[in-house]
Structure formats: C-alpha cells, structure tokens
Amino acid sequence: MAASIIHWFINIMTGLPKELIVFVVSMVPIVELRGGIICSSLLGLDLFRGILCCLAGNMIPVPFILLFITPIFTWLKKTRLFRPMVEKLERKSMGKSETIQKYEFLGLVLFVGIPLPGTGAWTGSLIAALLGVKFKKALPAIYLGLVMATVIMCVISYGIPALLSM
C-alpha cells in the first residue's frame, strides 16, 4: 500500500522539485518518513538531502498533534457525525499503547523508531497526547525515534541497493 501511495504522489507532483515531493510524502500519515526515504531513493535524491527533507517533513506535524489533538478530538466527539470515527481512532491507537505506557520515554522512542506498520510519528504523537505524556518528554522522544527510523530506513533504501549493485 505504501508503495502505491508513494508512486501516486510522484505522479501527481511531476515537475516539482524532488525535495518538495519527498518533504510532502514524509508529512502524510501512514507513509511518513519511512515512505519519504523510499521516495527519496526512488527519485535518485542524494542521501543527505533526502534525510533532511524527510526529517523536516515528518517533524513538522508532531508538535501540533501533541498540543492540539486532544482538544480537537474532544470537540469532534460532541458531533454525531465525527464521534464514531474519533472513538475508533482512539481505540485503535490506544490498543498500541502498551509499550509507551510501560516505558514512557524509551517506549515512545522505540514505537516511533522501529519501522513497523501502524507505528511512526503520527501514531506515536497521538498516543502520547491521549496518554497525557508531557510535551517536554514526548517531543524529544518522538524526534529521537525519527532519527532511529531514519537510520534503519536509509540502510534499507540506500544501503542494500548499493550493496546489490556492486
């Protein structure tokens, strides 16, 4: 699914700078930095610029999610239209919160940093906000997790293809 989303973005953004495409892909929930690194590699962007664009794109939404998602959800739950969607999203996110609840800072770093389906900065930020993790603790943990995910994804997206082409 992530590959098709990445290709869709590349197709609709044809003609735009590669850096902008990678930046936008990295901001999108679900795809996030993991997809941005793959996109960067597919577009032939050099590793350093790809990393900068991906990190910037994925870091920007985090403080807004941490600060504003709880009041937004509270407001949306007052409406009949959005209440079921918000409650489902909260249940789904909280179902993945065990590690974060148990280890808080380290749990959040690992949750964001290990590139598995359903993990990442968006979900990590949502869970941290719903659990009431303090902003001063959540933000550095999520950013550290993004750095960890960047290293892992760069090895997969740039390192392995480089080794195979030798």
Secondary structure, DSSP 8 states (H G I E B T S, - for coil): -HHHHHHHHHHHTTTS-HHHHHHHHHHSTTTHHHHHHHHHHHTT--HHHHHHHHHHHHHTHHHHHHHHHHHHHHHHTTSTTTHHHHHHHHHHHHTT-HHHHHHTHHHHHHHHHS--TT-SHHHHHHHHHHHT--HHHHHHHHHHHHHHHHHHHHIIIIIHHHHHT-
